[in-house]
Amino acid sequence: MTTSSRQKPPILHVIDEEFVPPDRGDEQEGPESAVPAGDPDEAVRLFHRYRRLMAQILGYEEELPGPASEEDLAAVEEELGVALPADLRALYGIADGDGDIVNQLFDRHPWLSLAEICDQDDEWLDIAREWHYEPWRQLVFDATPPNTVRRSSLRPGWIRFAIDTGGNWLAVDTDPGPNGRPGQVIAIGVDYTRGPAYVADSVTTFLRRLVEALERGDYVRHDESLWIEADQPQLSEHTMYYDGPPSRERAGQAGPLVQDVRVTEVEDCAFLDAMPEVRSLALSSTGSPDLTPLGGRPVEYLELNVESADLTTPARNRELRSLSIACARPVELAPLRMVPNLWALDIAAAPVADLATVTELKGLRYLEVTQDQWRELSELDDLPPLAVVGVHPHRPERDWPVRTAWVTTDGEPPSPTA
């Protein structure tokens, strides 16, 4: 096969390298209670109790580094631009991290020294945001309990103070959501890009759980290491996948907090009545399901792979941010004029009856089209200020879930030749 006869790859044109997908955490309100739940005096007492229990169980006491100085604490806070919670600050007044001990204070999460706090690698987040991984399809979901943690992957007010060996951290949250408390402990990192996990309302509470677990004997000894069976951060169960249409009853069994829903062979969307918090919704059907039950759902990412699509109901959703359409019959984009927050649109796998409507969607920053669609659009004036444009040589055959083997390049797409 000659090079000219090979299938051309889809090209992702990154026009604005500085653009990143909107951070929903920036849109959330701050906490109703600005009073931290932590208690520095109790945290110190729990710290010493924890150390005594560990020494009794192991038969010896591991030596910690010396305390951090007040000058070092002030310097770190100045560099971070935020004060450490009082309970965590008090612990640094006892020891500057775990040092080289085997049994870390925060149970298999080595406690970072002050110098290490300001020197953490964020490459994991840069990779997750690379456009060929299609971050516009990936939402950051709400934590459990709801609205305790802002829906971000990383924020300046999240101070990472302990780390595991897999690219995840415990952090104190000085910038919580409306139902959170300043100084609460959260889990973030490579396993939490789809949503941080709420761990405890404070470092004090986290330590208390560890001490109580040791006092109950809820631990397992592995040579010189203790694995404590206390409440640890867990990945939130956001997702429900169904091969075949679920009933209302089956959907209800998945739990009211499910936020990511993927369903094949959809005939009736009534199951959504049992899912009030769905934010990412992918529907696949050989027919044309009635989308009316989407009304009132906070769907931010909608993926449709159907025979035909009526966008009237989805367009009434002010929360809609990203839309992907694959259909056999022509779809009308006109209803999308009413969507105030739509910034990403994929119409490459859909015949579009009114392609010029794209010029009226001024909030669009990401657009995915075929070469023929781009040819038509490039002849129009006043396109939205697009940051990224994905161009397929032909209408793509959508596998499910959608994944595209992009070739990424910088700069605007070339004007297609006729």
C-alpha positions as a Python dict, from the first residue, in 0.01 Angstrom:
ca = {
    (1, 'M'): (0, 0, 0),
    (2, 'T'): (143, 340, -94),
    (3, 'T'): (149, 631, 146),
    (4, 'S'): (-101, 828, -59),
    (5, 'S'): (-357, 545, -44),
    (6, 'R'): (-342, 501, 332),
    (7, 'Q'): (-618, 631, 550),
    (8, 'K'): (-530, 980, 669),
    (9, 'P'): (-533, 1013, 1048),
    (10, 'P'): (-764, 1249, 1236),
    (11, 'I'): (-575, 1569, 1323),
    (12, 'L'): (-623, 1764, 1645),
    (13, 'H'): (-528, 2127, 1585),
    (14, 'V'): (-437, 2308, 1909),
    (15, 'I'): (-482, 2675, 1828),
    (16, 'D'): (-460, 2817, 2182),
    (17, 'E'): (-199, 2630, 2385),
    (18, 'E'): (-289, 2824, 2700),
    (19, 'F'): (-651, 2713, 2706),
    (20, 'V'): (-751, 2447, 2959),
    (21, 'P'): (-1104, 2311, 3013),
    (22, 'P'): (-1310, 2517, 3259),
    (23, 'D'): (-1263, 2415, 3622),
    (24, 'R'): (-1603, 2355, 3782),
    (25, 'G'): (-1449, 2401, 4125),
    (26, 'D'): (-1397, 2769, 4045),
    (27, 'E'): (-1774, 2808, 4007),
    (28, 'Q'): (-1866, 2662, 4346),
    (29, 'E'): (-1935, 2865, 4657),
    (30, 'G'): (-1713, 2858, 4962),
    (31, 'P'): (-1799, 2682, 5289),
    (32, 'E'): (-2100, 2776, 5498),
    (33, 'S'): (-1883, 2729, 5809),
    (34, 'A'): (-1538, 2886, 5797),
    (35, 'V'): (-1451, 2740, 6139),
    (36, 'P'): (-1197, 2454, 6112),
    (37, 'A'): (-1294, 2125, 6272),
    (38, 'G'): (-937, 2048, 6380),
    (39, 'D'): (-798, 2104, 6730),
    (40, 'P'): (-420, 2152, 6757),
    (41, 'D'): (-406, 2050, 7123),
    (42, 'E'): (-598, 1730, 7060),
    (43, 'A'): (-391, 1659, 6749),
    (44, 'V'): (-72, 1676, 6957),
    (45, 'R'): (-223, 1450, 7224),
    (46, 'L'): (-333, 1199, 6958),
    (47, 'F'): (11, 1212, 6796),
    (48, 'H'): (182, 1109, 7120),
    (49, 'R'): (-82, 844, 7193),
    (50, 'Y'): (-31, 701, 6844),
    (51, 'R'): (346, 687, 6895),
    (52, 'R'): (310, 509, 7231),
    (53, 'L'): (73, 251, 7084),
    (54, 'M'): (305, 185, 6791),
    (55, 'A'): (600, 139, 7025),
    (56, 'Q'): (401, -106, 7240),
    (57, 'I'): (296, -311, 6937),
    (58, 'L'): (638, -313, 6768),
    (59, 'G'): (844, -345, 7085),
    (60, 'Y'): (1055, -41, 7001),
    (61, 'E'): (1010, 327, 6911),
    (62, 'E'): (1112, 461, 6571),
    (63, 'E'): (1302, 788, 6572),
    (64, 'L'): (1148, 1088, 6398),
    (65, 'P'): (1320, 1399, 6262),
    (66, 'G'): (1337, 1704, 6486),
    (67, 'P'): (1069, 1973, 6488),
    (68, 'A'): (1032, 2233, 6217),
    (69, 'S'): (1121, 2584, 6326),
    (70, 'E'): (872, 2867, 6336),
    (71, 'E'): (1081, 3040, 6070),
    (72, 'D'): (1055, 2736, 5841),
    (73, 'L'): (680, 2715, 5894),
    (74, 'A'): (635, 3083, 5816),
    (75, 'A'): (853, 3053, 5503),
    (76, 'V'): (650, 2759, 5371),
    (77, 'E'): (322, 2938, 5435),
    (78, 'E'): (452, 3242, 5251),
    (79, 'E'): (558, 3028, 4955),
    (80, 'L'): (224, 2843, 4949),
    (81, 'G'): (29, 3165, 4988),
    (82, 'V'): (-193, 3005, 5252),
    (83, 'A'): (-161, 2919, 5622),
    (84, 'L'): (-138, 2557, 5730),
    (85, 'P'): (-435, 2434, 5936),
    (86, 'A'): (-357, 2477, 6304),
    (87, 'D'): (-365, 2104, 6384),
    (88, 'L'): (-123, 2010, 6105),
    (89, 'R'): (97, 2307, 6194),
    (90, 'A'): (114, 2183, 6553),
    (91, 'L'): (235, 1842, 6434),
    (92, 'Y'): (521, 2002, 6242),
    (93, 'G'): (613, 2161, 6574),
    (94, 'I'): (684, 1806, 6695),
    (95, 'A'): (852, 1656, 6388),
    (96, 'D'): (931, 1776, 6036),
    (97, 'G'): (770, 1479, 5862),
    (98, 'D'): (825, 1105, 5899),
    (99, 'G'): (1185, 1093, 5788),
    (100, 'D'): (1294, 733, 5727),
    (101, 'I'): (1067, 549, 5968),
    (102, 'V'): (894, 230, 5847),
    (103, 'N'): (550, 293, 5998),
    (104, 'Q'): (439, 633, 5879),
    (105, 'L'): (217, 852, 6093),
    (106, 'F'): (-59, 854, 5832),
    (107, 'D'): (-66, 478, 5769),
    (108, 'R'): (131, 392, 5454),
    (109, 'H'): (130, 757, 5344),
    (110, 'P'): (474, 901, 5424),
    (111, 'W'): (439, 1237, 5595),
    (112, 'L'): (623, 1500, 5391),
    (113, 'S'): (876, 1739, 5537),
    (114, 'L'): (811, 2112, 5494),
    (115, 'A'): (1072, 2127, 5219),
    (116, 'E'): (892, 1849, 5031),
    (117, 'I'): (549, 2011, 5063),
    (118, 'C'): (653, 2288, 4823),
    (119, 'D'): (826, 2052, 4579),
    (120, 'Q'): (558, 1816, 4450),
    (121, 'D'): (539, 1706, 4086),
    (122, 'D'): (229, 1806, 3888),
    (123, 'E'): (320, 1621, 3567),
    (124, 'W'): (32, 1375, 3630),
    (125, 'L'): (-216, 1658, 3587),
    (126, 'D'): (-46, 1799, 3278),
    (127, 'I'): (-66, 1453, 3118),
    (128, 'A'): (-435, 1412, 3207),
    (129, 'R'): (-508, 1747, 3038),
    (130, 'E'): (-332, 1664, 2711),
    (131, 'W'): (-585, 1712, 2433),
    (132, 'H'): (-533, 1376, 2265),
    (133, 'Y'): (-672, 1219, 2583),
    (134, 'E'): (-994, 1415, 2518),
    (135, 'P'): (-1029, 1587, 2856),
    (136, 'W'): (-1347, 1754, 2734),
    (137, 'R'): (-1517, 1415, 2769),
    (138, 'Q'): (-1390, 1366, 3126),
    (139, 'L'): (-1568, 1537, 3414),
    (140, 'V'): (-1447, 1590, 3768),
    (141, 'F'): (-1728, 1451, 3979),
    (142, 'D'): (-1857, 1551, 4319),
    (143, 'A'): (-1717, 1388, 4631),
    (144, 'T'): (-1912, 1202, 4895),
    (145, 'P'): (-2061, 1365, 5103),
    (146, 'P'): (-2176, 1600, 4826),
    (147, 'N'): (-2039, 1954, 4799),
    (148, 'T'): (-1770, 1902, 5062),
    (149, 'V'): (-1482, 1927, 4813),
    (150, 'R'): (-1464, 2155, 4511),
    (151, 'R'): (-1487, 1971, 4179),
    (152, 'S'): (-1126, 2021, 4073),
    (153, 'S'): (-829, 1793, 4014),
    (154, 'L'): (-587, 2027, 4190),
    (155, 'R'): (-618, 2369, 4353),
    (156, 'P'): (-367, 2611, 4511),
    (157, 'G'): (-550, 2577, 4843),
    (158, 'W'): (-492, 2200, 4856),
    (159, 'I'): (-171, 2144, 5054),
    (160, 'R'): (-30, 1797, 4997),
    (161, 'F'): (126, 1673, 5319),
    (162, 'A'): (147, 1291, 5272),
    (163, 'I'): (204, 1071, 4967),
    (164, 'D'): (161, 708, 4866),
    (165, 'T'): (386, 524, 4620),
    (166, 'G'): (144, 552, 4327),
    (167, 'G'): (116, 924, 4259),
    (168, 'N'): (-159, 1005, 4509),
    (169, 'W'): (-157, 1241, 4805),
    (170, 'L'): (-338, 1328, 5122),
    (171, 'A'): (-396, 1702, 5129),
    (172, 'V'): (-542, 1953, 5369),
    (173, 'D'): (-810, 2153, 5195),
    (174, 'T'): (-804, 2523, 5279),
    (175, 'D'): (-1047, 2602, 4995),
    (176, 'P'): (-1343, 2363, 5054),
    (177, 'G'): (-1684, 2341, 4893),
    (178, 'P'): (-2005, 2480, 5048),
    (179, 'N'): (-2056, 2178, 5277),
    (180, 'G'): (-1690, 2138, 5367),
    (181, 'R'): (-1470, 2268, 5649),
    (182, 'P'): (-1134, 2447, 5615),
    (183, 'G'): (-853, 2206, 5695),
    (184, 'Q'): (-1045, 1893, 5594),
    (185, 'V'): (-838, 1602, 5460),
    (186, 'I'): (-888, 1490, 5100),
    (187, 'A'): (-721, 1242, 4863),
    (188, 'I'): (-602, 1364, 4521),
    (189, 'G'): (-369, 1249, 4244),
    (190, 'V'): (-352, 1015, 3946),
    (191, 'D'): (-630, 788, 4078),
    (192, 'Y'): (-852, 1085, 4160),
    (193, 'T'): (-853, 1287, 3837),
    (194, 'R'): (-1227, 1213, 3806),
    (195, 'G'): (-1295, 1347, 4152),
    (196, 'P'): (-1110, 1405, 4480),
    (197, 'A'): (-1212, 1189, 4776),
    (198, 'Y'): (-1324, 1329, 5109),
    (199, 'V'): (-1132, 1161, 5392),
    (200, 'A'): (-1200, 1344, 5718),
    (201, 'D'): (-1308, 1685, 5844),
    (202, 'S'): (-958, 1750, 5983),
    (203, 'V'): (-614, 1604, 6045),
    (204, 'T'): (-726, 1571, 6407),
    (205, 'T'): (-1014, 1342, 6311),
    (206, 'F'): (-793, 1140, 6079),
    (207, 'L'): (-544, 1081, 6360),
    (208, 'R'): (-823, 992, 6601),
    (209, 'R'): (-943, 716, 6367),
    (210, 'L'): (-593, 573, 6345),
    (211, 'V'): (-550, 576, 6723),
    (212, 'E'): (-890, 416, 6780),
    (213, 'A'): (-808, 145, 6523),
    (214, 'L'): (-483, 62, 6706),
    (215, 'E'): (-665, 54, 7040),
    (216, 'R'): (-924, -189, 6895),
    (217, 'G'): (-650, -405, 6747),
    (218, 'D'): (-766, -334, 6393),
    (219, 'Y'): (-431, -374, 6221),
    (220, 'V'): (-227, -639, 6045),
    (221, 'R'): (145, -684, 6100),
    (222, 'H'): (366, -754, 5798),
    (223, 'D'): (718, -809, 5933),
    (224, 'E'): (801, -468, 6079),
    (225, 'S'): (512, -287, 5911),
    (226, 'L'): (163, -233, 6049),
    (227, 'W'): (-134, -194, 5816),
    (228, 'I'): (-402, -15, 6009),
    (229, 'E'): (-763, -101, 5929),
    (230, 'A'): (-903, 249, 5979),
    (231, 'D'): (-1125, 455, 5752),
    (232, 'Q'): (-908, 533, 5452),
    (233, 'P'): (-987, 733, 5139),
    (234, 'Q'): (-1173, 530, 4882),
    (235, 'L'): (-1230, 596, 4515),
    (236, 'S'): (-1587, 721, 4482),
    (237, 'E'): (-1832, 501, 4293),
    (238, 'H'): (-1945, 749, 4031),
    (239, 'T'): (-2022, 514, 3744),
    (240, 'M'): (-2306, 294, 3622),
    (241, 'Y'): (-2263, 104, 3293),
    (242, 'Y'): (-2547, -101, 3144),
    (243, 'D'): (-2554, -324, 2839),
    (244, 'G'): (-2922, -296, 2772),
    (245, 'P'): (-3186, -57, 2904),
    (246, 'P'): (-3222, -51, 3284),
    (247, 'S'): (-3555, -26, 3459),
    (248, 'R'): (-3634, 247, 3711),
    (249, 'E'): (-3596, -11, 3987),
    (250, 'R'): (-3255, -129, 3867),
    (251, 'A'): (-3134, 227, 3823),
    (252, 'G'): (-3256, 310, 4173),
    (253, 'Q'): (-3049, 24, 4315),
    (254, 'A'): (-2734, 188, 4178),
    (255, 'G'): (-2782, 469, 4427),
    (256, 'P'): (-2897, 828, 4398),
    (257, 'L'): (-2541, 966, 4393),
    (258, 'V'): (-2435, 799, 4065),
    (259, 'Q'): (-2298, 1070, 3838),
    (260, 'D'): (-2158, 883, 3534),
    (261, 'V'): (-2407, 674, 3333),
    (262, 'R'): (-2348, 477, 3012),
    (263, 'V'): (-2635, 275, 2866),
    (264, 'T'): (-2668, 77, 2543),
    (265, 'E'): (-2981, -32, 2356),
    (266, 'V'): (-3177, 257, 2505),
    (267, 'E'): (-3546, 264, 2424),
    (268, 'D'): (-3686, 451, 2722),
    (269, 'C'): (-3497, 710, 2927),
    (270, 'A'): (-3740, 691, 3219),
    (271, 'F'): (-3469, 520, 3427),
    (272, 'L'): (-3316, 867, 3468),
    (273, 'D'): (-3595, 948, 3715),
    (274, 'A'): (-3394, 745, 3970),
    (275, 'M'): (-3069, 933, 3894),
    (276, 'P'): (-3103, 1294, 4005),
    (277, 'E'): (-2727, 1363, 4012),
    (278, 'V'): (-2619, 1227, 3672),
    (279, 'R'): (-2361, 1462, 3520),
    (280, 'S'): (-2205, 1249, 3245),
    (281, 'L'): (-2453, 1060, 3029),
    (282, 'A'): (-2383, 839, 2725),
    (283, 'L'): (-2678, 685, 2543),
    (284, 'S'): (-2651, 435, 2258),
    (285, 'S'): (-2954, 317, 2062),
    (286, 'T'): (-3048, 186, 1719),
    (287, 'G'): (-3364, 394, 1749),
    (288, 'S'): (-3453, 745, 1859),
    (289, 'P'): (-3524, 744, 2232),
    (290, 'D'): (-3729, 1020, 2388),
    (291, 'L'): (-3486, 1249, 2570),
    (292, 'T'): (-3754, 1428, 2772),
    (293, 'P'): (-3644, 1264, 3104),
    (294, 'L'): (-3313, 1453, 3072),
    (295, 'G'): (-3500, 1764, 3180),
    (296, 'G'): (-3400, 1870, 3528),
    (297, 'R'): (-3087, 1652, 3534),
    (298, 'P'): (-2754, 1836, 3585),
    (299, 'V'): (-2599, 1670, 3276),
    (300, 'E'): (-2275, 1843, 3178),
    (301, 'Y'): (-2144, 1591, 2924),
    (302, 'L'): (-2393, 1427, 2688),
    (303, 'E'): (-2296, 1162, 2434),
    (304, 'L'): (-2560, 1041, 2189),
    (305, 'N'): (-2519, 754, 1945),
    (306, 'V'): (-2868, 716, 1803),
    (307, 'E'): (-3067, 693, 1480),
    (308, 'S'): (-3187, 1052, 1511),
    (309, 'A'): (-3146, 1319, 1777),
    (310, 'D'): (-3377, 1601, 1881),
    (311, 'L'): (-3167, 1848, 2081),
    (312, 'T'): (-3462, 2050, 2210),
    (313, 'T'): (-3467, 1893, 2557),
    (314, 'P'): (-3087, 1879, 2609),
    (315, 'A'): (-3067, 2245, 2506),
    (316, 'R'): (-3292, 2343, 2796),
    (317, 'N'): (-3023, 2225, 3036),
    (318, 'R'): (-2815, 2523, 3148),
    (319, 'E'): (-2553, 2286, 3292),
    (320, 'L'): (-2464, 2131, 2954),
    (321, 'R'): (-2096, 2192, 2875),
    (322, 'S'): (-1996, 1922, 2626),
    (323, 'L'): (-2200, 1745, 2359),
    (324, 'S'): (-2109, 1456, 2127),
    (325, 'I'): (-2355, 1347, 1860),
    (326, 'A'): (-2344, 1041, 1633),
    (327, 'C'): (-2659, 978, 1431),
    (328, 'A'): (-2781, 855, 1094),
    (329, 'R'): (-3038, 1123, 1018),
    (330, 'P'): (-2967, 1496, 993),
    (331, 'V'): (-2963, 1679, 1324),
    (332, 'E'): (-3053, 2044, 1380),
    (333, 'L'): (-2814, 2243, 1599),
    (334, 'A'): (-3043, 2547, 1629),
    (335, 'P'): (-3164, 2458, 1984),
    (336, 'L'): (-2803, 2484, 2106),
    (337, 'R'): (-2820, 2863, 2071),
    (338, 'M'): (-2998, 2861, 2408),
    (339, 'V'): (-2724, 2669, 2595),
    (340, 'P'): (-2522, 2929, 2789),
    (341, 'N'): (-2226, 2713, 2896),
    (342, 'L'): (-2160, 2489, 2593),
    (343, 'W'): (-1788, 2498, 2512),
    (344, 'A'): (-1724, 2159, 2343),
    (345, 'L'): (-1913, 2012, 2047),
    (346, 'D'): (-1847, 1692, 1849),
    (347, 'I'): (-2056, 1661, 1530),
    (348, 'A'): (-1808, 1463, 1319),
    (349, 'A'): (-2028, 1151, 1320),
    (350, 'A'): (-2352, 1335, 1246),
    (351, 'P'): (-2504, 1484, 930),
    (352, 'V'): (-2595, 1841, 1026),
    (353, 'A'): (-2890, 2020, 868),
    (354, 'D'): (-2785, 2370, 979),
    (355, 'L'): (-2406, 2373, 1007),
    (356, 'A'): (-2394, 2753, 997),
    (357, 'T'): (-2545, 2754, 1346),
    (358, 'V'): (-2191, 2684, 1472),
    (359, 'T'): (-2106, 3049, 1404),
    (360, 'E'): (-2370, 3152, 1659),
    (361, 'L'): (-2229, 2935, 1940),
    (362, 'K'): (-1990, 3200, 2068),
    (363, 'G'): (-1887, 3006, 2377),
    (364, 'L'): (-1741, 2715, 2177),
    (365, 'R'): (-1372, 2652, 2235),
    (366, 'Y'): (-1354, 2289, 2117),
    (367, 'L'): (-1504, 2166, 1790),
    (368, 'E'): (-1479, 1821, 1628),
    (369, 'V'): (-1584, 1788, 1263),
    (370, 'T'): (-1511, 1608, 937),
    (371, 'Q'): (-1297, 1761, 668),
    (372, 'D'): (-1608, 1831, 459),
    (373, 'Q'): (-1776, 2003, 754),
    (374, 'W'): (-1464, 2211, 817),
    (375, 'R'): (-1451, 2307, 451),
    (376, 'E'): (-1803, 2445, 475),
    (377, 'L'): (-1739, 2620, 807),
    (378, 'S'): (-1413, 2779, 693),
    (379, 'E'): (-1601, 2960, 420),
    (380, 'L'): (-1824, 3129, 680),
    (381, 'D'): (-1744, 3447, 869),
    (382, 'D'): (-1734, 3502, 1243),
    (383, 'L'): (-1656, 3156, 1376),
    (384, 'P'): (-1633, 3123, 1757),
    (385, 'P'): (-1289, 3177, 1918),
    (386, 'L'): (-1194, 2809, 1890),
    (387, 'A'): (-899, 2686, 2096),
    (388, 'V'): (-895, 2327, 1962),
    (389, 'V'): (-1035, 2184, 1637),
    (390, 'G'): (-1038, 1812, 1562),
    (391, 'V'): (-1072, 1723, 1195),
    (392, 'H'): (-1152, 1372, 1070),
    (393, 'P'): (-1078, 1290, 704),
    (394, 'H'): (-1417, 1118, 680),
    (395, 'R'): (-1714, 1060, 904),
    (396, 'P'): (-1582, 837, 1185),
    (397, 'E'): (-1732, 506, 1284),
    (398, 'R'): (-1789, 548, 1653),
    (399, 'D'): (-1690, 269, 1886),
    (400, 'W'): (-1831, 286, 2234),
    (401, 'P'): (-1704, 441, 2450),
    (402, 'V'): (-1567, 700, 2208),
    (403, 'R'): (-1190, 706, 2163),
    (404, 'T'): (-997, 868, 1879),
    (405, 'A'): (-633, 802, 1780),
    (406, 'W'): (-545, 1168, 1734),
    (407, 'V'): (-237, 1315, 1574),
    (408, 'T'): (-185, 1649, 1751),
    (409, 'T'): (-40, 1960, 1590),
    (410, 'D'): (-16, 2326, 1684),
    (411, 'G'): (-191, 2598, 1489),
    (412, 'E'): (-514, 2648, 1303),
    (413, 'P'): (-649, 2387, 1061),
    (414, 'P'): (-555, 2465, 701),
    (415, 'S'): (-832, 2583, 475),
    (416, 'P'): (-947, 2264, 297),
    (417, 'T'): (-925, 2254, -78),
    (418, 'A'): (-1236, 2173, -274),
}
